Amino acid sequence: MLKLLRPAVTRVLTPLARALVSRGVGPNAVTALGTLGTVAAALFFYPQGLLFTGTLVITFFVLADLLDGVMARMTGPGSTWGAFLDSTLDRVGDAAIFSGLAVWLALEGEWVPAAVALFCLVSGALVSYVKARAEGLGMTCDVGLAERPERLVVGLVSAGLSGLGVPYILPAGLWLLAAASAVTIGQRLLHVRRQAVALPPRTLH
């Protein structure tokens, strides 16, 4: 569903991207600014329990992840450095979001949901790592129930609704996300294994 919405969001962001490019702003700068804003908002608002405000601010900066892609396509073929930077900073932003939620839950004495939030942090990074490692070995790994956009939507929506007073929504969202991430890791491992067993033996480093 999110992939289907991407073209519509891209059309909305195109005028802003064009204006930034015309003023000499590069996509890497937007990537870095978006991550900085996400990290600052997640670690400032969430530990204080300002979940709705924090989610609104984070969502604003998360849109930079789409904006920098639009800008990169306008300025020519994407650079290897830009792709590497974008992927790396995505992990930083995700870690800040779930760390902020885990800190708040721990401060509230909600130790089990806090542990689940930390599991979401680790499993989300592992989902991305499995794909990156597989592609680095020349295989494909574009499968799975919960990729990064879906994980962000579930995490941010449940946090935002919790901030509005909806009971149990944050723990439920975190448990759902944890389960979906675990399933995704399993799906990707199986997908890579099917490809790997069909390849001739090789020395891995």
TINU-375142 format. One record per residue (C-alpha): residue number from 1; residue in three letters; x, y, z. Coordinates in Angstrom, 1 decimal. Layout:
BEGIN
<rec><num>NUM</num><residu>ALA</residu><X>X</X><Y>Y</Y><Z>Z</Z></rec>
...
This chain:
BEGIN
<rec><num>1</num><residu>MET</residu><X>0.0</X><Y>0.0</Y><Z>0.0</Z></rec>
<rec><num>2</num><residu>LEU</residu><X>2.8</X><Y>2.4</Y><Z>0.9</Z></rec>
<rec><num>3</num><residu>LYS</residu><X>4.6</X><Y>1.7</Y><Z>-2.4</Z></rec>
<rec><num>4</num><residu>LEU</residu><X>1.3</X><Y>2.5</Y><Z>-4.2</Z></rec>
<rec><num>5</num><residu>LEU</residu><X>1.1</X><Y>5.9</Y><Z>-2.3</Z></rec>
<rec><num>6</num><residu>ARG</residu><X>4.7</X><Y>6.8</Y><Z>-3.1</Z></rec>
<rec><num>7</num><residu>PRO</residu><X>4.0</X><Y>8.3</Y><Z>-6.6</Z></rec>
<rec><num>8</num><residu>ALA</residu><X>1.3</X><Y>10.6</Y><Z>-5.2</Z></rec>
<rec><num>9</num><residu>VAL</residu><X>3.5</X><Y>11.7</Y><Z>-2.4</Z></rec>
<rec><num>10</num><residu>THR</residu><X>6.3</X><Y>12.3</Y><Z>-4.9</Z></rec>
<rec><num>11</num><residu>ARG</residu><X>4.1</X><Y>14.6</Y><Z>-7.0</Z></rec>
<rec><num>12</num><residu>VAL</residu><X>3.3</X><Y>16.6</Y><Z>-3.9</Z></rec>
<rec><num>13</num><residu>LEU</residu><X>7.0</X><Y>17.0</Y><Z>-2.9</Z></rec>
<rec><num>14</num><residu>THR</residu><X>8.3</X><Y>17.7</Y><Z>-6.4</Z></rec>
<rec><num>15</num><residu>PRO</residu><X>7.7</X><Y>21.5</Y><Z>-6.3</Z></rec>
<rec><num>16</num><residu>LEU</residu><X>9.6</X><Y>21.8</Y><Z>-3.0</Z></rec>
<rec><num>17</num><residu>ALA</residu><X>12.4</X><Y>19.6</Y><Z>-4.3</Z></rec>
<rec><num>18</num><residu>ARG</residu><X>12.7</X><Y>21.7</Y><Z>-7.4</Z></rec>
<rec><num>19</num><residu>ALA</residu><X>12.9</X><Y>24.9</Y><Z>-5.4</Z></rec>
<rec><num>20</num><residu>LEU</residu><X>15.6</X><Y>23.5</Y><Z>-3.1</Z></rec>
<rec><num>21</num><residu>VAL</residu><X>17.6</X><Y>22.2</Y><Z>-6.0</Z></rec>
<rec><num>22</num><residu>SER</residu><X>17.4</X><Y>25.6</Y><Z>-7.8</Z></rec>
<rec><num>23</num><residu>ARG</residu><X>18.9</X><Y>27.2</Y><Z>-4.7</Z></rec>
<rec><num>24</num><residu>GLY</residu><X>21.8</X><Y>24.8</Y><Z>-4.6</Z></rec>
<rec><num>25</num><residu>VAL</residu><X>20.6</X><Y>22.5</Y><Z>-1.8</Z></rec>
<rec><num>26</num><residu>GLY</residu><X>21.8</X><Y>18.9</Y><Z>-2.3</Z></rec>
<rec><num>27</num><residu>PRO</residu><X>19.9</X><Y>15.8</Y><Z>-1.4</Z></rec>
<rec><num>28</num><residu>ASN</residu><X>22.6</X><Y>14.7</Y><Z>1.0</Z></rec>
<rec><num>29</num><residu>ALA</residu><X>22.1</X><Y>17.8</Y><Z>3.0</Z></rec>
<rec><num>30</num><residu>VAL</residu><X>18.3</X><Y>17.1</Y><Z>3.2</Z></rec>
<rec><num>31</num><residu>THR</residu><X>19.1</X><Y>13.5</Y><Z>4.3</Z></rec>
<rec><num>32</num><residu>ALA</residu><X>21.4</X><Y>14.7</Y><Z>7.1</Z></rec>
<rec><num>33</num><residu>LEU</residu><X>18.9</X><Y>17.4</Y><Z>8.2</Z></rec>
<rec><num>34</num><residu>GLY</residu><X>16.0</X><Y>15.0</Y><Z>8.3</Z></rec>
<rec><num>35</num><residu>THR</residu><X>18.0</X><Y>12.5</Y><Z>10.4</Z></rec>
<rec><num>36</num><residu>LEU</residu><X>19.2</X><Y>15.2</Y><Z>12.8</Z></rec>
<rec><num>37</num><residu>GLY</residu><X>15.6</X><Y>16.4</Y><Z>13.2</Z></rec>
<rec><num>38</num><residu>THR</residu><X>14.3</X><Y>12.9</Y><Z>13.8</Z></rec>
<rec><num>39</num><residu>VAL</residu><X>16.9</X><Y>12.1</Y><Z>16.4</Z></rec>
<rec><num>40</num><residu>ALA</residu><X>16.5</X><Y>15.4</Y><Z>18.2</Z></rec>
<rec><num>41</num><residu>ALA</residu><X>12.7</X><Y>15.1</Y><Z>18.3</Z></rec>
<rec><num>42</num><residu>ALA</residu><X>12.6</X><Y>11.4</Y><Z>19.3</Z></rec>
<rec><num>43</num><residu>LEU</residu><X>15.1</X><Y>11.8</Y><Z>22.1</Z></rec>
<rec><num>44</num><residu>PHE</residu><X>13.6</X><Y>15.1</Y><Z>23.4</Z></rec>
<rec><num>45</num><residu>PHE</residu><X>9.8</X><Y>14.6</Y><Z>23.2</Z></rec>
<rec><num>46</num><residu>TYR</residu><X>9.4</X><Y>10.8</Y><Z>23.7</Z></rec>
<rec><num>47</num><residu>PRO</residu><X>11.2</X><Y>10.5</Y><Z>27.0</Z></rec>
<rec><num>48</num><residu>GLN</residu><X>9.1</X><Y>13.3</Y><Z>28.4</Z></rec>
<rec><num>49</num><residu>GLY</residu><X>5.9</X><Y>11.4</Y><Z>27.4</Z></rec>
<rec><num>50</num><residu>LEU</residu><X>5.0</X><Y>14.0</Y><Z>24.7</Z></rec>
<rec><num>51</num><residu>LEU</residu><X>4.2</X><Y>11.2</Y><Z>22.3</Z></rec>
<rec><num>52</num><residu>PHE</residu><X>1.7</X><Y>13.1</Y><Z>20.0</Z></rec>
<rec><num>53</num><residu>THR</residu><X>3.9</X><Y>16.2</Y><Z>19.6</Z></rec>
<rec><num>54</num><residu>GLY</residu><X>7.0</X><Y>14.1</Y><Z>19.1</Z></rec>
<rec><num>55</num><residu>THR</residu><X>5.3</X><Y>12.0</Y><Z>16.4</Z></rec>
<rec><num>56</num><residu>LEU</residu><X>4.1</X><Y>15.1</Y><Z>14.5</Z></rec>
<rec><num>57</num><residu>VAL</residu><X>7.6</X><Y>16.5</Y><Z>14.5</Z></rec>
<rec><num>58</num><residu>ILE</residu><X>9.2</X><Y>13.2</Y><Z>13.6</Z></rec>
<rec><num>59</num><residu>THR</residu><X>6.8</X><Y>12.7</Y><Z>10.8</Z></rec>
<rec><num>60</num><residu>PHE</residu><X>7.7</X><Y>16.1</Y><Z>9.3</Z></rec>
<rec><num>61</num><residu>PHE</residu><X>11.4</X><Y>15.1</Y><Z>9.3</Z></rec>
<rec><num>62</num><residu>VAL</residu><X>10.7</X><Y>11.6</Y><Z>8.0</Z></rec>
<rec><num>63</num><residu>LEU</residu><X>9.3</X><Y>13.1</Y><Z>4.9</Z></rec>
<rec><num>64</num><residu>ALA</residu><X>12.8</X><Y>14.2</Y><Z>4.1</Z></rec>
<rec><num>65</num><residu>ASP</residu><X>13.5</X><Y>10.6</Y><Z>3.3</Z></rec>
<rec><num>66</num><residu>LEU</residu><X>11.2</X><Y>10.9</Y><Z>0.3</Z></rec>
<rec><num>67</num><residu>LEU</residu><X>12.2</X><Y>14.5</Y><Z>-0.5</Z></rec>
<rec><num>68</num><residu>ASP</residu><X>15.9</X><Y>13.6</Y><Z>-0.8</Z></rec>
<rec><num>69</num><residu>GLY</residu><X>15.0</X><Y>10.9</Y><Z>-3.3</Z></rec>
<rec><num>70</num><residu>VAL</residu><X>13.0</X><Y>13.2</Y><Z>-5.4</Z></rec>
<rec><num>71</num><residu>MET</residu><X>15.9</X><Y>15.7</Y><Z>-5.4</Z></rec>
<rec><num>72</num><residu>ALA</residu><X>18.5</X><Y>13.0</Y><Z>-6.3</Z></rec>
<rec><num>73</num><residu>ARG</residu><X>16.5</X><Y>12.1</Y><Z>-9.4</Z></rec>
<rec><num>74</num><residu>MET</residu><X>16.3</X><Y>15.7</Y><Z>-10.4</Z></rec>
<rec><num>75</num><residu>THR</residu><X>20.1</X><Y>16.2</Y><Z>-10.1</Z></rec>
<rec><num>76</num><residu>GLY</residu><X>21.0</X><Y>13.1</Y><Z>-12.1</Z></rec>
<rec><num>77</num><residu>PRO</residu><X>22.0</X><Y>9.5</Y><Z>-11.4</Z></rec>
<rec><num>78</num><residu>GLY</residu><X>22.2</X><Y>8.8</Y><Z>-7.7</Z></rec>
<rec><num>79</num><residu>SER</residu><X>25.7</X><Y>8.7</Y><Z>-6.2</Z></rec>
<rec><num>80</num><residu>THR</residu><X>27.1</X><Y>5.7</Y><Z>-4.4</Z></rec>
<rec><num>81</num><residu>TRP</residu><X>27.9</X><Y>7.9</Y><Z>-1.4</Z></rec>
<rec><num>82</num><residu>GLY</residu><X>24.4</X><Y>9.3</Y><Z>-1.3</Z></rec>
<rec><num>83</num><residu>ALA</residu><X>22.8</X><Y>5.8</Y><Z>-1.3</Z></rec>
<rec><num>84</num><residu>PHE</residu><X>25.2</X><Y>4.7</Y><Z>1.5</Z></rec>
<rec><num>85</num><residu>LEU</residu><X>24.6</X><Y>7.8</Y><Z>3.5</Z></rec>
<rec><num>86</num><residu>ASP</residu><X>20.8</X><Y>7.6</Y><Z>3.2</Z></rec>
<rec><num>87</num><residu>SER</residu><X>20.7</X><Y>3.9</Y><Z>4.2</Z></rec>
<rec><num>88</num><residu>THR</residu><X>23.1</X><Y>4.5</Y><Z>7.2</Z></rec>
<rec><num>89</num><residu>LEU</residu><X>21.2</X><Y>7.5</Y><Z>8.5</Z></rec>
<rec><num>90</num><residu>ASP</residu><X>17.9</X><Y>5.7</Y><Z>8.2</Z></rec>
<rec><num>91</num><residu>ARG</residu><X>19.2</X><Y>3.2</Y><Z>10.8</Z></rec>
<rec><num>92</num><residu>VAL</residu><X>20.2</X><Y>6.1</Y><Z>13.1</Z></rec>
<rec><num>93</num><residu>GLY</residu><X>16.8</X><Y>7.7</Y><Z>12.9</Z></rec>
<rec><num>94</num><residu>ASP</residu><X>15.0</X><Y>4.4</Y><Z>13.5</Z></rec>
<rec><num>95</num><residu>ALA</residu><X>17.2</X><Y>3.7</Y><Z>16.5</Z></rec>
<rec><num>96</num><residu>ALA</residu><X>16.4</X><Y>7.1</Y><Z>18.0</Z></rec>
<rec><num>97</num><residu>ILE</residu><X>12.7</X><Y>6.6</Y><Z>17.6</Z></rec>
<rec><num>98</num><residu>PHE</residu><X>12.5</X><Y>3.3</Y><Z>19.4</Z></rec>
<rec><num>99</num><residu>SER</residu><X>15.1</X><Y>4.3</Y><Z>22.0</Z></rec>
<rec><num>100</num><residu>GLY</residu><X>13.0</X><Y>7.3</Y><Z>22.9</Z></rec>
<rec><num>101</num><residu>LEU</residu><X>9.9</X><Y>5.1</Y><Z>23.3</Z></rec>
<rec><num>102</num><residu>ALA</residu><X>11.9</X><Y>2.6</Y><Z>25.3</Z></rec>
<rec><num>103</num><residu>VAL</residu><X>13.2</X><Y>5.2</Y><Z>27.7</Z></rec>
<rec><num>104</num><residu>TRP</residu><X>9.7</X><Y>6.7</Y><Z>28.3</Z></rec>
<rec><num>105</num><residu>LEU</residu><X>8.2</X><Y>3.2</Y><Z>28.9</Z></rec>
<rec><num>106</num><residu>ALA</residu><X>11.0</X><Y>2.3</Y><Z>31.3</Z></rec>
<rec><num>107</num><residu>LEU</residu><X>10.5</X><Y>5.6</Y><Z>33.2</Z></rec>
<rec><num>108</num><residu>GLU</residu><X>6.8</X><Y>4.7</Y><Z>33.5</Z></rec>
<rec><num>109</num><residu>GLY</residu><X>7.7</X><Y>1.3</Y><Z>34.9</Z></rec>
<rec><num>110</num><residu>GLU</residu><X>6.4</X><Y>-0.5</Y><Z>31.8</Z></rec>
<rec><num>111</num><residu>TRP</residu><X>9.3</X><Y>-2.8</Y><Z>31.5</Z></rec>
<rec><num>112</num><residu>VAL</residu><X>7.8</X><Y>-5.4</Y><Z>29.2</Z></rec>
<rec><num>113</num><residu>PRO</residu><X>6.7</X><Y>-2.9</Y><Z>26.5</Z></rec>
<rec><num>114</num><residu>ALA</residu><X>10.1</X><Y>-1.2</Y><Z>26.9</Z></rec>
<rec><num>115</num><residu>ALA</residu><X>11.9</X><Y>-4.5</Y><Z>26.2</Z></rec>
<rec><num>116</num><residu>VAL</residu><X>9.6</X><Y>-5.0</Y><Z>23.2</Z></rec>
<rec><num>117</num><residu>ALA</residu><X>10.5</X><Y>-1.5</Y><Z>21.9</Z></rec>
<rec><num>118</num><residu>LEU</residu><X>14.2</X><Y>-2.4</Y><Z>22.2</Z></rec>
<rec><num>119</num><residu>PHE</residu><X>13.5</X><Y>-5.7</Y><Z>20.3</Z></rec>
<rec><num>120</num><residu>CYS</residu><X>11.9</X><Y>-3.6</Y><Z>17.6</Z></rec>
<rec><num>121</num><residu>LEU</residu><X>15.0</X><Y>-1.5</Y><Z>17.4</Z></rec>
<rec><num>122</num><residu>VAL</residu><X>17.3</X><Y>-4.5</Y><Z>17.1</Z></rec>
<rec><num>123</num><residu>SER</residu><X>15.1</X><Y>-6.5</Y><Z>14.7</Z></rec>
<rec><num>124</num><residu>GLY</residu><X>14.5</X><Y>-3.5</Y><Z>12.5</Z></rec>
<rec><num>125</num><residu>ALA</residu><X>18.3</X><Y>-3.1</Y><Z>12.1</Z></rec>
<rec><num>126</num><residu>LEU</residu><X>18.6</X><Y>-6.9</Y><Z>11.4</Z></rec>
<rec><num>127</num><residu>VAL</residu><X>15.9</X><Y>-6.8</Y><Z>8.7</Z></rec>
<rec><num>128</num><residu>SER</residu><X>18.0</X><Y>-4.1</Y><Z>6.9</Z></rec>
<rec><num>129</num><residu>TYR</residu><X>21.3</X><Y>-5.9</Y><Z>7.5</Z></rec>
<rec><num>130</num><residu>VAL</residu><X>20.1</X><Y>-9.2</Y><Z>6.1</Z></rec>
<rec><num>131</num><residu>LYS</residu><X>19.0</X><Y>-7.5</Y><Z>2.9</Z></rec>
<rec><num>132</num><residu>ALA</residu><X>22.2</X><Y>-5.5</Y><Z>2.6</Z></rec>
<rec><num>133</num><residu>ARG</residu><X>24.4</X><Y>-8.6</Y><Z>3.2</Z></rec>
<rec><num>134</num><residu>ALA</residu><X>22.5</X><Y>-10.7</Y><Z>0.7</Z></rec>
<rec><num>135</num><residu>GLU</residu><X>22.8</X><Y>-8.0</Y><Z>-2.0</Z></rec>
<rec><num>136</num><residu>GLY</residu><X>26.5</X><Y>-7.6</Y><Z>-1.2</Z></rec>
<rec><num>137</num><residu>LEU</residu><X>26.9</X><Y>-11.3</Y><Z>-2.0</Z></rec>
<rec><num>138</num><residu>GLY</residu><X>25.1</X><Y>-10.9</Y><Z>-5.3</Z></rec>
<rec><num>139</num><residu>MET</residu><X>21.6</X><Y>-12.2</Y><Z>-4.3</Z></rec>
<rec><num>140</num><residu>THR</residu><X>18.2</X><Y>-10.5</Y><Z>-4.1</Z></rec>
<rec><num>141</num><residu>CYS</residu><X>16.3</X><Y>-10.0</Y><Z>-0.8</Z></rec>
<rec><num>142</num><residu>ASP</residu><X>13.4</X><Y>-7.7</Y><Z>-1.6</Z></rec>
<rec><num>143</num><residu>VAL</residu><X>10.9</X><Y>-9.7</Y><Z>0.3</Z></rec>
<rec><num>144</num><residu>GLY</residu><X>9.2</X><Y>-9.5</Y><Z>3.7</Z></rec>
<rec><num>145</num><residu>LEU</residu><X>6.1</X><Y>-8.5</Y><Z>5.6</Z></rec>
<rec><num>146</num><residu>ALA</residu><X>7.4</X><Y>-5.4</Y><Z>7.3</Z></rec>
<rec><num>147</num><residu>GLU</residu><X>10.0</X><Y>-3.2</Y><Z>5.5</Z></rec>
<rec><num>148</num><residu>ARG</residu><X>11.1</X><Y>0.1</Y><Z>6.8</Z></rec>
<rec><num>149</num><residu>PRO</residu><X>8.1</X><Y>2.2</Y><Z>5.7</Z></rec>
<rec><num>150</num><residu>GLU</residu><X>5.6</X><Y>-0.2</Y><Z>7.3</Z></rec>
<rec><num>151</num><residu>ARG</residu><X>7.6</X><Y>-0.3</Y><Z>10.5</Z></rec>
<rec><num>152</num><residu>LEU</residu><X>7.7</X><Y>3.4</Y><Z>10.7</Z></rec>
<rec><num>153</num><residu>VAL</residu><X>4.0</X><Y>3.8</Y><Z>10.1</Z></rec>
<rec><num>154</num><residu>VAL</residu><X>3.1</X><Y>1.2</Y><Z>12.8</Z></rec>
<rec><num>155</num><residu>GLY</residu><X>5.5</X><Y>2.7</Y><Z>15.3</Z></rec>
<rec><num>156</num><residu>LEU</residu><X>4.6</X><Y>6.3</Y><Z>14.7</Z></rec>
<rec><num>157</num><residu>VAL</residu><X>0.9</X><Y>5.8</Y><Z>14.5</Z></rec>
<rec><num>158</num><residu>SER</residu><X>0.7</X><Y>3.8</Y><Z>17.7</Z></rec>
<rec><num>159</num><residu>ALA</residu><X>2.9</X><Y>6.3</Y><Z>19.5</Z></rec>
<rec><num>160</num><residu>GLY</residu><X>0.8</X><Y>9.3</Y><Z>18.2</Z></rec>
<rec><num>161</num><residu>LEU</residu><X>-2.5</X><Y>7.7</Y><Z>19.1</Z></rec>
<rec><num>162</num><residu>SER</residu><X>-1.1</X><Y>6.8</Y><Z>22.6</Z></rec>
<rec><num>163</num><residu>GLY</residu><X>-0.3</X><Y>10.5</Y><Z>23.0</Z></rec>
<rec><num>164</num><residu>LEU</residu><X>-3.9</X><Y>11.3</Y><Z>22.3</Z></rec>
<rec><num>165</num><residu>GLY</residu><X>-5.0</X><Y>9.0</Y><Z>25.1</Z></rec>
<rec><num>166</num><residu>VAL</residu><X>-5.9</X><Y>5.8</Y><Z>23.2</Z></rec>
<rec><num>167</num><residu>PRO</residu><X>-5.4</X><Y>3.0</Y><Z>25.8</Z></rec>
<rec><num>168</num><residu>TYR</residu><X>-3.1</X><Y>0.0</Y><Z>25.1</Z></rec>
<rec><num>169</num><residu>ILE</residu><X>-2.4</X><Y>1.2</Y><Z>21.5</Z></rec>
<rec><num>170</num><residu>LEU</residu><X>1.3</X><Y>1.7</Y><Z>22.0</Z></rec>
<rec><num>171</num><residu>PRO</residu><X>2.0</X><Y>-1.8</Y><Z>23.5</Z></rec>
<rec><num>172</num><residu>ALA</residu><X>-0.2</X><Y>-3.4</Y><Z>20.9</Z></rec>
<rec><num>173</num><residu>GLY</residu><X>1.6</X><Y>-1.6</Y><Z>18.1</Z></rec>
<rec><num>174</num><residu>LEU</residu><X>5.0</X><Y>-2.6</Y><Z>19.5</Z></rec>
<rec><num>175</num><residu>TRP</residu><X>4.0</X><Y>-6.2</Y><Z>19.8</Z></rec>
<rec><num>176</num><residu>LEU</residu><X>2.6</X><Y>-6.2</Y><Z>16.3</Z></rec>
<rec><num>177</num><residu>LEU</residu><X>5.8</X><Y>-4.6</Y><Z>15.0</Z></rec>
<rec><num>178</num><residu>ALA</residu><X>8.0</X><Y>-7.0</Y><Z>16.9</Z></rec>
<rec><num>179</num><residu>ALA</residu><X>6.1</X><Y>-10.0</Y><Z>15.4</Z></rec>
<rec><num>180</num><residu>ALA</residu><X>6.1</X><Y>-8.6</Y><Z>11.9</Z></rec>
<rec><num>181</num><residu>SER</residu><X>9.8</X><Y>-7.9</Y><Z>12.1</Z></rec>
<rec><num>182</num><residu>ALA</residu><X>10.6</X><Y>-11.4</Y><Z>13.3</Z></rec>
<rec><num>183</num><residu>VAL</residu><X>8.5</X><Y>-12.9</Y><Z>10.5</Z></rec>
<rec><num>184</num><residu>THR</residu><X>10.3</X><Y>-10.6</Y><Z>8.0</Z></rec>
<rec><num>185</num><residu>ILE</residu><X>13.7</X><Y>-11.8</Y><Z>9.2</Z></rec>
<rec><num>186</num><residu>GLY</residu><X>12.6</X><Y>-15.4</Y><Z>8.8</Z></rec>
<rec><num>187</num><residu>GLN</residu><X>11.2</X><Y>-14.7</Y><Z>5.3</Z></rec>
<rec><num>188</num><residu>ARG</residu><X>14.5</X><Y>-13.1</Y><Z>4.2</Z></rec>
<rec><num>189</num><residu>LEU</residu><X>16.7</X><Y>-15.8</Y><Z>5.6</Z></rec>
<rec><num>190</num><residu>LEU</residu><X>14.7</X><Y>-18.5</Y><Z>3.8</Z></rec>
<rec><num>191</num><residu>HIS</residu><X>14.7</X><Y>-16.4</Y><Z>0.6</Z></rec>
<rec><num>192</num><residu>VAL</residu><X>18.5</X><Y>-16.0</Y><Z>0.7</Z></rec>
<rec><num>193</num><residu>ARG</residu><X>19.0</X><Y>-19.7</Y><Z>1.6</Z></rec>
<rec><num>194</num><residu>ARG</residu><X>17.1</X><Y>-20.8</Y><Z>-1.4</Z></rec>
<rec><num>195</num><residu>GLN</residu><X>19.4</X><Y>-18.8</Y><Z>-3.6</Z></rec>
<rec><num>196</num><residu>ALA</residu><X>22.5</X><Y>-19.7</Y><Z>-1.7</Z></rec>
<rec><num>197</num><residu>VAL</residu><X>22.1</X><Y>-23.5</Y><Z>-2.0</Z></rec>
<rec><num>198</num><residu>ALA</residu><X>21.7</X><Y>-23.1</Y><Z>-5.8</Z></rec>
<rec><num>199</num><residu>LEU</residu><X>25.1</X><Y>-21.3</Y><Z>-6.0</Z></rec>
<rec><num>200</num><residu>PRO</residu><X>28.5</X><Y>-23.0</Y><Z>-6.3</Z></rec>
<rec><num>201</num><residu>PRO</residu><X>30.6</X><Y>-23.0</Y><Z>-3.1</Z></rec>
<rec><num>202</num><residu>ARG</residu><X>32.6</X><Y>-19.9</Y><Z>-2.5</Z></rec>
<rec><num>203</num><residu>THR</residu><X>34.9</X><Y>-18.5</Y><Z>0.2</Z></rec>
<rec><num>204</num><residu>LEU</residu><X>33.2</X><Y>-15.8</Y><Z>2.2</Z></rec>
<rec><num>205</num><residu>HIS</residu><X>35.0</X><Y>-13.0</Y><Z>4.1</Z></rec>
